[in-house]
Amino acid sequence: MRNIKILIEYDGTNYNGWQIQSNAKSVQGELTDSLRSIIGSDVTLTGAGRTDSGVHAMGQVANFRTESEISANKFKDGLNGTLPKDIRILNAVEIDEDFHSRRDALERQYLYKLSKRESALARFYAYDPGYDLSLQDMVVSAEIIKTKSDFSSFCKTRSKTENKKCKIMKSEWRENGDFLYYTIAADRFIYNMVRSLVGTMIEVGRGKIAMEEFEEIFEKSDRRAAGPNAPAHGLYLEKVVYAEDFN
C-alpha cells in the first residue's frame, strides 16, 4: 500500500470548511470525489487541520493510501485537471507508509489579514473592521500571547475539547501597505481560537479592552470574557511543519 502526501491551496469562500459533510460542500469532499474519479475506487483522505467555513489555505497538507501505481506527480496533474479552480494541488510526493498528516504535524501556522480600508478586491480575503486601530497595542498583545499556554477563554463555548493548552511558537503583527497581518504558530489549536484571539486584539487596538484587561482574560478561563470572533474570510492556514520539509 502506497502513501501519498499532497500540499493544497484553496479559496474557502464557497466551501463549508475542510471536513466532509453530508449536506454541504467541503474541500475534503471535492478532493475525495476527484481521487475516486482518478483511481476508480474510494479513498480515505486525512487533512492536517479542519479549517472552518470560509477559511482559506495556502499550505494545507493531506495524505491518502492507495494500491494504485499512478505516480505522485500524475496524481497532482490529475487532481488539478478535475478539481474546481478554487482548489489547487501544489505538490505531491510518495511518503513513508506510517506518515499521518494530522498526528505527525509538529506545528501549524495561521495568518489573519486585516484591511485598513474598505476594499472591493479584498472583501472575501481580508477583514475590514471599520475602526482605526493602534498597531502598537496589538503588537504588545501578540507578545503577551506568546507567554500563555491555557486558551480556555478563546475556545468555543461548550467545546468538547478538554485540553485547552497550546504551545505558542510565534505570535506577531506586521503592517504592509493597506493591510495588517497577524501570524500565529503553535503545536495545536483549539476550535475558533485564532479568530477569537484576533477579534479580542482588535478590541485592544480600538481601545475597548485595556492591556491589563487583555492579560486578565486568560486568567478567567471564560469565553465570555474575550472579544468576538473575527470573521472567517480573513483567516488562512499558512503552513504545516513536519520533521521533514515538504514544499
C-alpha positions as CSV (number, residue, x, y, z in Angstrom):
1,M,0.0,0.0,0.0
2,R,1.4,3.4,-1.0
3,N,1.0,6.6,1.0
4,I,0.7,9.9,-1.0
5,K,1.1,13.3,0.7
6,I,-0.3,16.3,-1.0
7,L,0.1,20.1,-0.5
8,I,-3.1,22.0,-1.1
9,E,-4.1,25.6,-1.7
10,Y,-7.7,26.7,-1.6
11,D,-10.1,29.6,-1.5
12,G,-12.6,28.7,1.2
13,T,-15.3,31.2,0.1
14,N,-17.6,28.7,-1.4
15,Y,-17.0,25.8,1.0
16,N,-18.5,24.9,4.3
17,G,-15.0,24.1,5.7
18,W,-12.5,21.4,5.1
19,Q,-14.3,18.4,6.6
20,I,-16.7,16.2,4.6
21,Q,-20.3,16.8,5.5
22,S,-23.4,15.0,4.2
23,N,-25.4,18.1,3.3
24,A,-22.8,20.8,2.5
25,K,-19.9,21.4,0.0
26,S,-16.5,20.8,1.5
27,V,-12.8,20.9,0.4
28,Q,-12.2,17.4,1.6
29,G,-15.3,16.2,-0.3
30,E,-14.2,17.7,-3.6
31,L,-10.7,16.2,-3.2
32,T,-12.2,12.8,-2.3
33,D,-14.5,12.8,-5.3
34,S,-11.6,13.8,-7.6
35,L,-9.4,11.0,-6.3
36,R,-12.2,8.5,-6.7
37,S,-12.6,9.5,-10.4
38,I,-8.8,9.1,-10.9
39,I,-8.3,5.8,-9.0
40,G,-11.7,4.2,-9.7
41,S,-12.3,3.4,-6.0
42,D,-12.9,5.1,-2.7
43,V,-10.0,6.6,-0.7
44,T,-9.7,8.0,2.8
45,L,-8.2,11.4,2.8
46,T,-6.7,12.8,6.0
47,G,-6.0,16.5,6.5
48,A,-3.6,18.2,8.8
49,G,-6.3,20.7,10.0
50,R,-10.0,21.2,9.8
51,T,-10.5,24.7,8.6
52,D,-13.9,26.3,9.2
53,S,-16.4,27.5,6.6
54,G,-14.9,30.4,4.6
55,V,-11.4,29.9,5.9
56,H,-8.7,29.7,3.2
57,A,-5.4,27.7,3.0
58,M,-2.0,28.4,1.5
59,G,-0.5,25.2,2.7
60,Q,-3.0,22.5,3.9
61,V,-1.4,19.1,3.9
62,A,-3.3,15.8,3.5
63,N,-2.4,12.1,2.8
64,F,-4.2,9.1,1.4
65,R,-3.3,5.4,0.9
66,T,-3.7,3.6,-2.4
67,E,-2.7,0.5,-4.2
68,S,-2.8,2.4,-7.5
69,E,0.5,2.6,-9.4
70,I,-0.1,6.1,-10.6
71,S,2.9,8.3,-9.8
72,A,2.6,11.1,-7.2
73,N,3.2,13.7,-9.9
74,K,0.4,12.2,-12.1
75,F,-1.9,12.4,-9.1
76,K,-1.0,16.1,-8.8
77,D,-1.8,16.7,-12.5
78,G,-4.9,14.5,-12.4
79,L,-6.3,16.3,-9.4
80,N,-5.7,19.8,-10.8
81,G,-7.4,18.7,-14.0
82,T,-10.6,17.6,-12.3
83,L,-10.8,19.9,-9.2
84,P,-12.6,23.2,-9.2
85,K,-10.3,26.1,-9.9
86,D,-10.5,27.3,-6.3
87,I,-8.6,24.2,-5.1
88,R,-5.1,23.6,-6.4
89,I,-2.6,20.9,-5.6
90,L,0.9,22.5,-5.2
91,N,2.9,19.3,-4.7
92,A,2.5,15.6,-4.3
93,V,5.1,13.0,-3.0
94,E,5.1,9.4,-2.0
95,I,5.8,9.2,1.7
96,D,6.5,6.6,4.4
97,E,3.6,4.3,4.9
98,D,3.1,5.2,8.5
99,F,3.0,9.0,7.8
100,H,-0.2,10.7,9.1
101,S,-0.7,14.3,8.1
102,R,-2.5,15.3,11.4
103,R,-0.7,13.3,14.0
104,D,2.8,13.9,12.6
105,A,2.4,17.7,12.4
106,L,4.9,19.5,14.7
107,E,3.5,23.0,14.1
108,R,0.7,24.7,12.3
109,Q,0.8,28.3,11.3
110,Y,-2.1,30.6,10.6
111,L,-2.3,34.0,9.0
112,Y,-5.0,36.6,9.5
113,K,-5.4,39.6,7.2
114,L,-6.9,42.9,8.2
115,S,-7.6,45.6,5.7
116,K,-7.2,49.2,6.8
117,R,-9.8,50.3,4.3
118,E,-12.9,49.0,2.6
119,S,-11.7,47.1,-0.4
120,A,-13.7,45.8,-3.4
121,L,-10.9,43.4,-4.3
122,A,-10.0,42.0,-0.9
123,R,-13.5,41.8,0.6
124,F,-13.5,38.0,0.6
125,Y,-9.9,37.7,1.7
126,A,-9.3,40.3,4.3
127,Y,-11.5,41.8,7.1
128,D,-12.1,45.5,7.4
129,P,-13.1,46.1,11.0
130,G,-14.1,49.7,10.2
131,Y,-12.1,51.2,13.0
132,D,-8.7,53.0,13.4
133,L,-6.5,50.5,15.2
134,S,-3.4,51.0,17.3
135,L,-0.9,48.6,15.8
136,Q,1.5,49.2,18.7
137,D,-1.1,48.0,21.2
138,M,-1.9,45.0,19.0
139,V,1.8,44.2,18.8
140,V,2.1,44.2,22.6
141,S,-1.0,42.0,22.9
142,A,0.5,39.5,20.4
143,E,3.7,39.4,22.6
144,I,1.6,38.6,25.6
145,I,0.0,35.6,23.8
146,K,3.5,34.1,23.4
147,T,3.8,33.8,27.2
148,K,0.5,32.0,27.6
149,S,-0.4,28.3,27.4
150,D,-4.1,28.0,28.5
151,F,-6.5,29.3,25.9
152,S,-9.8,28.3,27.6
153,S,-11.1,31.9,27.2
154,F,-10.6,31.7,23.5
155,C,-12.3,28.4,22.9
156,K,-15.9,27.9,21.6
157,T,-18.4,27.8,24.4
158,R,-19.5,24.2,25.1
159,S,-16.4,22.9,23.3
160,K,-15.9,19.1,23.9
161,T,-12.1,19.6,23.8
162,E,-10.9,19.0,27.4
163,N,-7.3,20.0,26.7
164,K,-7.2,23.8,26.2
165,K,-3.4,24.2,26.4
166,C,-1.3,25.1,23.3
167,K,2.4,25.8,22.9
168,I,2.8,29.1,21.0
169,M,5.9,29.3,18.8
170,K,5.1,32.6,17.0
171,S,2.6,35.5,17.6
172,E,3.2,38.8,15.8
173,W,1.6,41.6,13.9
174,R,3.1,43.4,10.9
175,E,1.9,46.2,8.6
176,N,2.3,46.2,4.8
177,G,0.5,49.0,2.9
178,D,-3.2,48.8,3.4
179,F,-3.0,45.6,5.4
180,L,-2.2,44.3,8.8
181,Y,-1.0,40.7,9.1
182,Y,-1.2,38.6,12.2
183,T,0.9,35.3,12.2
184,I,0.5,32.7,14.9
185,A,2.1,29.3,15.1
186,A,1.5,26.6,17.7
187,D,1.8,22.8,18.2
188,R,-2.0,22.7,18.2
189,F,-5.1,24.9,18.1
190,I,-8.5,24.6,19.7
191,Y,-11.7,25.4,17.8
192,N,-12.1,29.1,16.9
193,M,-9.0,30.0,18.9
194,V,-7.3,32.1,16.2
195,R,-10.4,34.1,15.3
196,S,-11.2,34.7,18.9
197,L,-7.7,35.9,19.6
198,V,-7.8,38.2,16.6
199,G,-11.2,39.6,17.5
200,T,-10.0,40.3,21.0
201,M,-6.9,42.0,19.8
202,I,-9.0,44.2,17.5
203,E,-10.8,45.3,20.6
204,V,-7.5,46.1,22.2
205,G,-6.4,48.0,19.1
206,R,-9.5,50.2,19.1
207,G,-9.2,51.0,22.8
208,K,-12.2,48.9,24.0
209,I,-10.0,46.5,26.0
210,A,-7.1,47.8,28.1
211,M,-3.8,45.8,28.1
212,E,-4.3,44.8,31.8
213,E,-7.8,43.5,30.9
214,F,-6.4,41.5,28.0
215,E,-4.0,39.8,30.4
216,E,-6.9,39.1,32.8
217,I,-9.0,37.4,30.1
218,F,-6.5,34.5,30.1
219,E,-6.9,34.0,33.9
220,K,-10.7,33.9,33.7
221,S,-10.9,30.8,31.6
222,D,-14.3,32.1,30.3
223,R,-15.1,32.6,26.6
224,R,-17.5,35.4,27.6
225,A,-14.6,37.5,28.9
226,A,-12.9,37.7,25.4
227,G,-13.9,39.7,22.4
228,P,-16.0,38.5,19.4
229,N,-14.6,36.1,16.7
230,A,-13.0,37.8,13.8
231,P,-14.8,36.7,10.5
232,A,-13.6,33.6,8.8
233,H,-12.7,35.1,5.5
234,G,-9.6,36.8,6.8
235,L,-8.1,33.6,8.1
236,Y,-5.6,31.3,6.2
237,L,-3.9,28.0,7.2
238,E,-0.5,29.2,6.0
239,K,1.7,26.1,6.6
240,V,2.1,22.8,8.5
241,V,5.5,21.9,9.7
242,Y,6.8,18.3,9.8
243,A,10.1,16.7,10.8
244,E,11.0,16.6,7.1
245,D,10.4,19.6,4.8
246,F,7.7,19.4,2.2
247,N,7.3,22.2,-0.4
